[in-house]
């Protein structure tokens, strides 16, 4: 894997309706795979979407998610990135 942090940025934010909003601003177009993990390693959510523009946003609904710290893992092509976020 390449150092994706130098190629694309992801800013996860959670609103009051359990919508995780992802903002992407990069030149990587195509399929993105997003997996959210609990700190115990369990998969909380898994979703794929196609990014068609240089700047794009995506939303993931996290139903019945407990408060705590989570990891988001995003993969596209040969690159991946991980971020932590708090619910």
PEJOWO-V462121 format. One record per backbone hydrogen bond with DSSP energy under -1.0 kcal/mol. CO is the residue of the C=O (numbers start at 1). NH is the residue of the N-H. If there is no record, write none. Layout:
BEGIN
CO_NH + CO_NH
END
This chain:
BEGIN
2_4 + 3_6 + 4_7 + 4_8 + 13_21 + 15_18 + 18_62 + 19_15 + 20_60 + 21_13 + 22_58 + 23_11 + 24_56 + 30_51 + 32_49 + 33_75 + 34_47 + 35_73 + 36_44 + 36_45 + 37_71 + 38_41 + 42_38 + 45_36 + 47_34 + 49_32 + 51_30 + 54_26 + 56_24 + 58_22 + 60_20 + 68_87 + 70_85 + 71_37 + 72_83 + 73_35 + 74_81 + 75_33 + 76_79 + 78_2 + 79_76 + 81_74 + 83_72 + 85_70
END
